[in-house]
Amino acid sequence: MKKKIVSLAIAGMVSAPAFADSMGTMGDDTKVTFYGVLDNALQNVTGSGLQSQTLVESGGPNTSYFGVKASHDLGNGLKAIGDLEYGIDLTNAANVGGNGTGWREKMVGLTSDTMGTVQTGWLPSTAYAFSMKFDPFAQGGADPMGAMVGGGGFLIGWNGGANHGDHALAYTSPNMSGFTVDVNYQTASELNNFGASAAAPVGNTTGTLLSGSYDNGPLSLEAVYAATSSQNGTGLGNNAVNNQTEYALGASYDFTVAKLYGTWQQGHRPNAVAAPGITSPTANNSALNLSATIPAGSGTVAVGYARTSIATANGVDGSAYALSYGYPLSKHATLYTAAERVTNGSAGNNYSVVDSLVGAGNLTAGGSSTLMALGMAYSF
């Protein structure tokens, strides 16, 4: 929803250009741009109770993807815009959209420097943009906060339950002396009630997200609120919970010698993590993320730590930390290495490396997992 296509090499060392150089114009004030990121890494993954594996994987610090963006000048500062962006897997013979990759964004809209931007379609939300802004590891396999958000069932985050919206409508205000406001509304989930009987609705999910941000030189601040309303307990994404709410606060400051980031989020998610000993199904669960990027010669070092506090069950908290280094070969190519360790509470096994996608649910209770990666990202 918030239009921030930001591609980060691990820990933000290499920011892929939001859009590459234009492929050209169509002769009527229409500009078309082709862009993307190609990222492969040699990864070694180990975990308590899991088989170890060393393999080449597509998507180390970045998800590999490509896209086409178009804009048309309507005059008086108003433009029509459109964007199609698709994830890809570089390591197998699957077609585009295979092996869990798919559309990252499909949208059409209008934008004006004085009136703001309106978009409709399948849209990344302001909750997605929030983590991309304040988590330098975001969208990578070695992402401490990504593991916490994914394993803890949170809404806000690049891989949270509210990271995208179906049948969505979004408005982003113009920049008002550093202040920007975003309003996102998911009018329906894919499991919608269009044409369904009024007596037996299918189970539509709507979502509302609001954010306010302030950017002034080295300082950035933002607050995000997300709420979902579901019928029949369907929920957004994998979050099968009615009426889930969550809010988050984020800040960063660039001291030149280092840039510091921090986020904190809290949400009401009944029975968020399946575990014995449910103590308070109406309590709030929270997640904290602290990280930094530090210039080191021509490259950048990044460090990160994240943890969850799960009040709805006993012994299912999680924590993770990561360290990475990226070395730019050019404006578009970066070599990187990264390491991450993710640890579960004594009764849990929901958190793992690769944003809790590797071995989640198969780890030994209270176990940990590690990831070592060496790879290359190329942006265009």
C-alpha positions in Angstrom: 0.0 0.0 0.0 2.6 2.6 1.0 4.7 2.9 -2.2 8.2 2.0 -1.0 9.8 -0.6 -3.2 13.0 -0.8 -1.3 15.4 -3.6 -2.1 18.1 -4.2 0.5 21.2 -6.2 0.1 21.8 -7.9 3.5 21.4 -5.3 6.2 20.9 -2.4 3.9 24.5 -2.4 2.5 23.3 -2.1 -1.1 20.0 -0.4 -1.8 18.8 -1.5 -5.2 17.4 1.5 -7.0 13.7 1.7 -6.5 13.4 1.6 -10.3 16.1 1.1 -12.8 16.9 3.4 -15.6 13.9 3.8 -17.9 13.6 1.4 -20.8 12.2 4.3 -22.7 9.1 6.3 -23.3 6.1 5.6 -25.4 6.1 9.0 -27.0 3.0 10.4 -25.2 4.4 11.3 -21.8 4.3 7.7 -20.7 7.4 6.3 -19.1 7.9 2.5 -18.7 10.6 1.1 -16.4 11.8 -2.5 -16.0 13.5 -3.3 -12.6 14.4 -6.2 -10.3 16.8 -8.0 -8.0 18.6 -11.3 -8.6 19.9 -12.9 -5.4 21.4 -16.3 -4.7 23.3 -17.6 -1.7 25.1 -20.7 -0.6 23.4 -21.4 2.8 24.1 -23.9 5.6 21.1 -24.5 7.9 21.2 -26.5 11.2 18.6 -26.9 13.9 17.7 -29.0 17.0 16.0 -32.1 15.7 16.4 -31.1 12.1 18.6 -32.5 9.3 21.4 -30.1 8.4 21.5 -28.9 4.8 23.9 -26.9 2.6 22.5 -25.7 -0.6 22.2 -22.8 -3.0 19.0 -20.9 -2.4 17.3 -18.0 -4.3 16.9 -15.0 -2.1 19.5 -14.3 0.6 19.0 -10.7 1.8 16.5 -10.1 -1.0 13.7 -12.0 -2.5 14.5 -12.3 -6.2 11.9 -10.5 -8.3 11.3 -8.4 -11.3 8.7 -5.7 -12.2 7.4 -3.2 -14.7 6.3 0.2 -13.7 4.6 2.8 -15.8 3.6 6.4 -15.3 1.7 8.8 -17.6 1.7 12.6 -17.1 -1.8 13.9 -17.1 -0.8 17.6 -16.6 -1.1 20.0 -13.7 1.1 17.8 -11.6 -1.1 14.7 -11.8 0.1 11.3 -13.1 -1.5 8.0 -13.7 0.6 5.1 -12.4 0.8 1.3 -12.5 3.1 -1.4 -11.3 3.4 -5.2 -11.7 6.0 -6.9 -9.6 6.6 -10.7 -9.4 8.8 -12.9 -7.2 11.0 -15.6 -8.8 13.1 -18.5 -7.8 16.5 -18.6 -9.5 17.5 -22.1 -8.4 15.1 -24.5 -10.1 13.0 -25.0 -13.2 9.8 -23.7 -11.8 7.9 -21.2 -13.8 7.4 -17.6 -12.7 5.1 -17.9 -9.7 6.2 -21.4 -8.8 7.6 -22.7 -5.5 5.8 -20.2 -3.3 6.8 -17.1 -5.3 4.1 -14.9 -6.7 2.8 -11.4 -7.1 4.5 -8.9 -4.8 2.3 -6.0 -6.1 -0.3 -5.3 -8.7 -1.7 -1.8 -8.7 -3.1 1.2 -10.6 -3.5 4.7 -9.3 -3.1 8.4 -9.4 -0.4 10.5 -7.8 0.2 14.3 -7.3 2.8 16.1 -5.4 0.2 18.4 -3.8 -2.7 15.9 -3.3 -0.9 12.6 -2.5 -1.3 9.2 -4.0 -4.2 6.8 -4.4 -3.7 3.2 -5.3 -5.9 0.1 -5.8 -5.1 -3.5 -6.3 -3.0 -6.2 -4.5 -0.8 -3.8 -2.5 2.1 -4.0 0.0 0.8 -2.3 3.1 2.2 0.4 5.4 3.0 -2.5 7.8 5.3 -3.9 5.2 6.9 -0.6 4.5 7.4 0.0 8.2 9.7 -3.0 8.6 11.5 -2.2 5.3 12.3 1.2 6.8 13.4 0.3 10.3 14.9 -3.2 9.9 18.1 -3.3 7.8 17.8 -7.1 7.6 14.2 -7.0 6.3 13.2 -9.4 3.5 16.3 -11.6 4.1 16.7 -15.1 5.4 19.0 -13.9 8.2 16.5 -11.5 9.7 16.0 -11.7 13.5 12.8 -9.6 13.5 11.5 -11.5 10.5 11.8 -14.7 12.5 10.0 -13.2 15.5 7.1 -11.8 13.4 6.7 -15.0 11.4 6.9 -17.3 14.4 4.8 -15.2 16.7 2.0 -14.6 14.3 2.1 -10.8 14.3 0.4 -8.5 11.8 3.0 -5.8 11.3 6.2 -6.6 9.5 7.3 -7.4 5.9 6.2 -11.0 6.5 3.4 -10.3 9.0 -0.2 -11.2 8.5 -1.0 -7.7 7.2 2.0 -7.3 4.9 -0.3 -7.1 1.8 -3.9 -6.4 1.1 -6.3 -8.1 -1.2 -8.8 -6.0 -3.1 -7.1 -3.0 -1.5 -7.4 0.7 -1.5 -4.6 3.0 -0.2 -3.9 6.7 0.2 -0.5 8.3 0.9 -0.5 12.0 1.8 2.0 14.4 0.3 5.1 15.2 2.4 4.0 17.9 4.8 7.3 19.4 6.2 8.6 15.9 6.9 5.2 14.4 8.0 3.5 11.7 5.9 0.2 9.9 6.6 -0.9 6.5 5.1 -4.4 5.0 5.2 -4.8 1.4 3.9 -8.1 -0.6 3.6 -8.5 -4.2 2.5 -12.0 -4.3 1.2 -12.1 -8.1 0.9 -9.9 -11.2 1.3 -9.6 -13.8 -1.4 -12.1 -15.8 0.6 -14.7 -13.0 0.0 -18.4 -12.9 0.2 -19.0 -11.8 -3.4 -22.1 -13.7 -4.5 -22.3 -15.7 -1.3 -25.6 -16.3 0.5 -26.5 -13.7 3.1 -27.5 -16.5 5.4 -24.1 -18.3 5.1 -21.3 -15.9 4.4 -18.0 -17.4 3.1 -15.8 -15.7 5.7 -14.6 -12.4 4.3 -11.7 -10.5 6.0 -11.3 -6.8 6.0 -8.2 -4.9 7.3 -7.6 -1.3 8.2 -4.1 0.2 8.6 -3.0 3.7 9.6 0.5 5.2 9.9 2.1 8.5 10.5 5.8 9.1 9.9 8.2 12.0 10.3 11.5 12.2 8.5 14.0 15.1 9.1 17.6 14.6 8.0 19.1 11.8 10.0 16.0 11.2 12.2 13.0 9.0 11.2 10.0 8.2 13.4 6.8 6.2 12.6 3.7 4.8 14.3 1.5 2.1 12.7 -1.9 0.7 13.7 -3.4 -2.4 12.1 -6.7 -4.1 12.7 -8.5 -7.0 11.0 -12.1 -8.1 11.1 -12.9 -11.6 10.0 -16.0 -13.8 9.6 -15.9 -17.5 10.6 -12.4 -17.1 12.1 -10.6 -16.8 8.8 -8.1 -14.0 9.4 -5.5 -12.3 7.3 -2.9 -14.6 5.7 -2.1 -17.4 8.2 -3.6 -15.6 11.1 -6.9 -17.4 11.8 -8.2 -14.9 14.4 -11.2 -12.6 14.5 -10.7 -8.9 15.1 -7.0 -8.9 15.6 -5.4 -5.5 16.5 -1.8 -4.4 16.7 0.3 -1.2 16.8 4.0 -0.5 16.3 6.6 2.3 16.9 9.8 2.7 15.0 12.8 5.0 15.0 16.1 5.4 13.4 19.0 7.9 13.6 22.0 8.2 11.3 25.1 9.2 13.3 27.2 8.8 10.1 29.6 6.5 11.9 26.6 4.2 12.5 22.9 4.1 11.9 20.7 2.8 14.7 17.3 1.3 14.3 14.6 0.2 16.8 11.1 -1.0 16.7 8.5 -2.2 19.2 5.1 -3.7 18.5 2.3 -5.1 20.6 -0.9 -6.9 19.5 -3.9 -8.7 20.7 -3.9 -12.1 19.1 -5.8 -14.8 21.2 -3.9 -18.1 21.3 -1.2 -16.7 19.0 1.2 -19.6 19.4 0.0 -23.2 19.8 1.5 -24.5 23.1 0.4 -26.1 26.3 -0.6 -24.0 29.2 -2.6 -21.2 27.7 -2.5 -18.6 30.5 -4.4 -15.6 29.2 -6.1 -15.7 25.8 -6.8 -12.0 25.9 -3.3 -10.8 26.8 -1.1 -8.8 24.5 2.0 -10.2 22.8 4.9 -8.0 21.9 8.1 -8.0 19.8 11.2 -5.8 20.0 13.9 -5.2 17.4 17.3 -3.4 17.8 19.8 -3.2 15.0 22.6 -1.1 13.5 24.5 -0.6 10.2 28.1 0.4 10.5 30.3 1.5 7.5 33.5 -0.6 7.3 35.8 0.4 4.5 33.9 0.1 1.2 31.3 -2.2 2.8 28.9 -2.2 5.7 28.6 -4.3 8.8 25.1 -4.9 10.3 24.1 -6.3 13.6 20.6 -7.1 14.8 18.7 -8.5 17.8 15.0 -9.3 18.2 12.8 -11.0 20.8 9.2 -11.7 21.5 7.2 -11.8 24.7 4.2 -14.1 24.3 1.6 -13.6 27.0 -1.0 -16.0 25.6 1.1 -19.1 26.4 3.9 -20.3 28.7 7.4 -20.9 27.4 6.9 -19.9 23.8 8.9 -16.6 23.7 11.7 -16.4 21.1 14.9 -14.5 20.4 17.3 -14.1 17.5 20.5 -12.3 16.6 22.4 -11.8 13.3 25.6 -10.4 11.9 26.3 -9.6 8.3 28.8 -7.9 6.0 28.2 -6.6 2.5 30.8 -5.5 0.0 29.7 -3.6 -3.1 31.4 -4.7 -6.3 29.6 -1.9 -8.2 26.6 0.2 -8.0 24.4 -2.8 -8.8 26.3 -5.9 -7.5 27.1 -6.8 -3.9 28.8 -9.8 -2.3 27.6 -10.6 1.2 28.0 -13.0 4.1 25.6 -13.4 7.1 25.1 -15.5 10.2 22.0 -15.9 12.3 20.9 -17.9 15.4 17.3 -18.2 16.5 16.3 -19.7 19.9 12.9 -20.8 21.2 11.5 -20.7 24.7 11.5 -23.9 26.7 8.1 -25.1 25.4 8.2 -23.7 21.9 9.4 -24.5 18.4 7.8 -21.9 16.3 10.8 -19.7 15.6 13.6 -20.6 13.2 16.0 -19.1 10.7 14.8 -18.0 7.2 12.0 -16.1 8.9 10.6 -19.1 10.7 10.1 -21.0 7.4 12.8 -23.6 8.0 11.8 -26.4 10.4 9.1 -24.4 12.1 7.1 -26.9 14.1 9.8 -29.7 13.7 12.4 -28.2 15.9 12.9 -29.8 19.3 10.9 -27.9 21.9 13.1 -25.1 23.3 15.6 -25.7 20.4 17.5 -23.4 18.2 18.6 -23.1 14.6 21.5 -21.4 12.8 22.1 -20.0 9.3 25.4 -19.2 7.5 25.1 -17.6 4.1 27.5 -16.4 1.4 26.0 -14.9 -1.7 25.6 -12.2 -4.3 22.8 -9.8 -5.1 22.5 -8.0 -8.4 20.0 -5.2 -8.9 18.9 -3.6 -12.2 
